[in-house]
Amino acid sequence: MSILLIFSAVLYLTFVLFIIVGLFQHNEHPIETSEDAPFVSVVIAARNEEKNLPDLIQDLINQEYPLDKLEVIIVNDRSTDLTQKILSDASDNFAFINHIQIEEKSDEMTPKKHALTMGIKGAKGDVIVSTDADCRVGKFWVSSMAYRVMKNDIISIGYSKVAGKSFFEQYQMVDFLGIISANAGAGGWGKFWSGTGQNLAYTKTNFESIDGFNPVKDRPSGDDMYLVQSISKLTGGEINIDPNSFVTTDALVTIADFLNQRVRWSSNSKVNSQQNPLFFVFLLSAFLCNLFLLISFLFGKEWVFIFSMKFILEGLVIYLGGRLFETKINPAVYSLWAFVQPFYIPIIGLLGVQNRFTWKT
């Protein structure tokens, strides 16, 4: 047991050091004004989002981007609430806001991928910027995300912050920041493992070059990871650290919702064994390190030093990620998060492999 714990810990903490160094290798690129601004299509999939859409639509109306070069396409995916009325009213009042109505579930593609595909197919712009219906964006969000794509023909991977002040909301903030910081650290080395569908930008041309979502059309989740990995291999990627590009999203309400979401995300890890071996080894090392730490907690004494090293190095990742993305972290929340990881990661990983989650259908 001691040998397995030490081996897994060394492997995982080596990855953590790799991430820490990578977090220093990002440069902020401020938005530059240009008369040759590209036509941008903001594409959003929405289902039963009557509570969130009014705020997001107002954010999009307030964008500091030429309106003659901007369109917003919101795809209403079989909503049963007031989503359709909200979108109809927005389209009637603002010419650059359009909506697409999906009446029936696709037999060929999972719902969100199908909705996004319909939106992108209908887009007039070659630059696609996307977020989720429950997010909030700043007035320079489109400009920042589109500028990086136009400048380098890459996929721009933006930051999303979990909002909220309660302990549970701050816990989710730490957890999500840890995930995004790990991706940003790898991105510093030119390795783009994943991103969040809450904040991505890429070209329609590149989306079509990877055959859209067709290669993963049966997967219930992971559209963001697929886009980041596939397009970055094609033309490159970039972690957008411009604060103008950051978006915020509400925390989940219950612990059950939080765990279900994390299990759903974890279910995508197994596809990386062939498509992205380095990312898969990182995920496997994290799983094994936490699993053997848990066993050592219960039956051994070797865990103290390794847990201490893990606590310090992961704390450095969270701290550096927080500085990079202008997010303050409560040390007490981080401490609890770090202690929970050896219990949480093995359970989430095992449930994810078994696809033990629910999702909108």
N, C-alpha and C positions, 0 to 999 in steps of 0.2 A: 504493500500500500504506500509506503514512504517513497519508494522509487517512482511509482505512478504519479503521485502527487507532485513530486519535485519535477519530473519530466514535463507534465502538463503545465505546471506553473511557469517553468522556464520558457516554454514555447509561447504561452499566452503573454507573459510579461515582455518577451522580446517583441511581440506584435505591438504591445502598448507603447514601448519605446519608439518603435517605427512610427506609430501614430503621433506621438509627442513631437518628434523631429519634423514630421510632415506638417504639423500645425504652424510651424514657423515659416513655411515656404509659400505663403500667400501674400499677394499684394493687392491693395484696393485700387480699382480702376474707376475714377469718378466719371460720371456721365459727361460726354462731350456733345455740344449742340452741333447739329448738322442739318443742312438744307435738304440733304438726300435721305431723310428718315424713311425707313422701310414701312410698307403697309403691314400692320400687325393685326392678327386675329386672336382675341382672347377667347379661349374655349373652356367651358365649364359644364360638367355633368351635374344635374341636380335631381334629387328625388325626395319629395315631401320635405322641402326646405323653406316653408312659409315663414318660419321664425328667423331664418338667417339671411335670406335673399335680399330683403329691403336694405339692410346695412351694406351688404357687398355691392349691390347695384349703385348705391349712393357713392361708395368709394370709387367705382368705375366711372361714374359720371364726372367725378372730380379729378380724373387723371390729367396730368400736365403732359399731354401728347396731342399732336395735331389731329383733330377730329376727322379730317378728310382722309387720314391714313390709319384710322382705327375702327375696328368693328368688334362687338362683343356678341358671341354666340353662346347662349345657354341652352343646353339640351335637357328638356323635361322628360325624364325617364319614368313614365307611367305613374306620376304622382297622383295621390288621392286627396290631397289637401288643397290649399289655395295657391299652390305654386303656379299653376297655369294662369290664373287671373293676375298675379303679380307680374309675370313675364309679359302678358298681353298688354297690361297698362304701361310697363316700361318701354315696350316696343312702340306703342302708340305715341308716347311722349318724347322719345329719343330715337332719331333715325339710325344711329350707329349700333343700337341694341337690337339683336334679332334672337329668335328662339325657334327651336325645332322640337316638335312633339313626337315622342315615341309612344305608340299605343299598345304594342304587343312585345312581349319578350322575344329576343332573337333565339332561334334554334341552333345557331352556329357559333355564337360568341357570348361570353359572360356579360352581364348587364352593363357594368361601368365601362368596360372596354368597348362595347358596342355603342354606347352613348358618346364616348369620346371620338370614336371612329366616325360617327355620323356628323359630329361637329367639325372635325378636321376636314372631312370630305367637302363640307359646305363652305369652308373658309376661303375667302378671297386672298388673304395675305399669305406670303410664304413663311413669315415668322409667326410661330404659334406660341402663345404664352398661356399657361394654364394654372389654375388653382382649384380649390374645392369650394363648394357653396357655403360652407360654414366658416370661411376665413375672412379676415379683414386685411386690406392692402392700403399702403400709403399712396400719395398722389403721384409719386415718381416711380412707382412699381413697374409699370409697363416700360417706361423709358429705360430703366436700369437693366431689366431682364432682356429686353429686345436689343439694347445697345451691344451687350456682350455677344449675342448670337450674330448680329450683323457684322461686328468687328472681326470675329475669328471663325465664323461658320462652325460653331461648336454647340453642344448642349450646355445651357447655363443651369446650374443646380443651385437653387435658392434655399434660404433658411426659413424655417417656420418655428415660431415660438409659441409654446403653450401658455395661454393667459390664465390669470387667477391668483388669488392671495391666500386661500386656505392651505393647510398643510398638505392635503391630498393633491390639490392642484399644483403646488410647488413640487411635490414628489414626481408628478407626471412631467413637469418642466425639466427636472434633473434627468429623468430617464430618457426623454426625447432628445435633450441636449447631448447626452452621452452618445446616443446613436448617431446623431448628425455630426458630432465632433469626431467620432471614429471615421466616418466617411470623409470628412474634411481632411483629417490627417493622412488618410490613404490618397486623397486627391492631391495633396501637396507633393506626392511622389508620382503623380500622373496615373494613379490607379483609381478608377471611378467605380466603386462598388455598388452604390445605390443612391437614392435621393428620396424626396417626398413629392408625391403628386400634388401637394398643396402649393408647390412653387417650382415650376420647371419652364424652360423656354428652349425651343429648337425650331428647325425649319421644317416646313411641310415636305420639302424635297427629301430631306433625310428620313423623315417618317415613312415616306413612300419607298425609299431605298431599302429600308429594313423590312419591307412588306407589312407595314403597320403592326397591328396586334395579332395578325394571323398566326405567327409561330407560337403564340401563347394564348390563343383564343379560348381554350378550355380552362385556363387557370382562373380561379375565383379572385385572386389577389395578385399583387406583384407587378402591376402595370408600370409603376414608377421605376422599380429596379430594372425591369426589362428595357425601358426606354434609355435609362442612364447607361447601362452596360452596352447595349447595342449601338447607340449613336456615338458614344465616346470611342468605341472601337473603330467606328467608321471615319469620324472626322475629328475626334477629340472632345474633351469636356473641360469644365471650369467650375470651381466652387465660387459662387458670387458672394463676396463679403461686403459689398456696398450696402450700408444700412438702408438706403432707399429701396432696396430689393426685398427687405425682410417682410414677412407676413406674420399674422398672429392667428391662432385658432383656439377655440374654447377647449378646456379640459373635459374629459369624460366625467359623467356624473357619478357612476358607481364603480366599485372595485371590480364587479363582474364584467362590466363593459370594458374596463381597462385590460383585464386579463384576456378577455376574448379577442381584443384588438391585437395584443402582443402575440397570442397564439397564432392568429391569422398571419401576422408578419413572419413569425418563425417558420410557418409552413413553407415559405419560399426558399428556405436555406438549402434544402436538399437538391434543388435544381442547379446549384452552383458547383456541385461536385465535378461536373464536366465543363460547364460554361465559364466558370470563373474559379479555378482551383485554389488560388491564393486566398480569395475571400472565404471559400469553404473551409480551408484549413484554419483561418482566423476564427470563424464561428465554432468550429469543432474544438479548437484549443480553449475557447472561452467556456464552452459547455463542459469539457473534461476538467478544467481547472476548478470550476465552481462545484462540479459533482464530487471530486475528490476532497475538496475543502469541506463540503458538507459531511462526507463520511468521516473525515478527520475530526470535525467538530464533535461528532457523536461518539466516536470510538477511539480517537487517537489524541496525540499531543503535538503533532508536527505542524499544526495549522497556524500557530501564533505568528511566527516569523513571515510565512508566506502571505497570510492575510494582511499583515502590517505593510508589506511591500506592495501588495495589490491595492490596499487602501490609499497609500501615498501616490502611486503612479496613476491610478484611475482618477484620484482627486486632482492631479496635475492636468490630466486630459480635460476634465470638467472645467477647471479653472481657466485653462488656455482657450478652450472652446467658448467659455462665457465671455472672455475678453474679445475674442475674434468676432462674436456675434452679439456683443453688447447686452449680455444677459447676466444678471446678478443671481447668485445662488446662495441660499441659506445653508451655512455649514451644518446645522443640526439636521436639515433635510437630507443633505448629502450623506451624513454619517449613517442615518437609518437606511438610506438607499444602498450604501455599500455593505452594510450588515445583512440586508435581505437578499442580496444577489446570489450567494451560494445556495439558498433555498429556492429562489425564484427561477433562475436560469435553467437548472436541470428540469424542473417541472414544465416550464414553458416550452423548452426544446423538445421534450418527449411528446407533449400534446400537439405541438406543431407538426412533427413528423407524421402523426396519426390524423392530421387535419381535423382536430377536435375543436372546431370553432363554428360560429354561425355568421352569416353574411346576408346582406340584402339580396333578394332574388326577384 
